[in-house]
Amino acid sequence: MTVFARILRGDIPTVPVYQDDLVYAFDDVNPVAPVHVLIIPRQEIVGLNQVEPSHEAMLGRLLLAARAVAEKKGIAEGGYRCVINTGADGGQSVFHLHLHVIGGRSMSWPPG
């Protein structure tokens, strides 16, 4: 069981930044910027390589939630970055699909 599954079960307490029937968002415990929120689907999916057409609504909700999080955290107007790491070489360390909303400072490119 991943740490995100344990968060969704309530085994690990977090303060929700955003939540609805499909996704749950909370502050990252190891932030890389002043704002760093993780948005996870309530359905356990390993990563982007495992998504299917039936996940379309949830995937759309991840992006809508990212916008809501950015607005709530006050970074929407200045800009922010959304990141989904896929697989070990892509930097994924928790194998439960998740989207990072990162902002509150100027971002550089390339990112990694």
Steps between C-alpha positions, in 0.01 A plus 500: 500500500639841403525798730228667292265206550564531873423873484174429317406238763566754777794308646728799442339832587520787252321831467309511172576789268232380259284191483205362310363161405787421258814669639663611824766772535737576786828684561816305416705418810823562302420817304728620221337845490294722733188330362520127429172311506442138398172401336422129503211308352288316752520198271833324529679517164875440483582771245425644158601176329206329670224751416222395267214678323279426802723732706427802281279681755755451778786624280303811411419553865871492587555803277190684622612433857845639414339826394288509816809434716696775322219746558461400865876527562523838323733395218259483206566848368879486531525150358576151617623165375309171483710183492413133469803274534462158340722203582829488687697673224235772488553571870191325634570391858145413615332263259153647528421753227536855628534853370730759657386864504814706559526879523565806708835563333640528149553163333806417291522288185595227441361371828719202575 
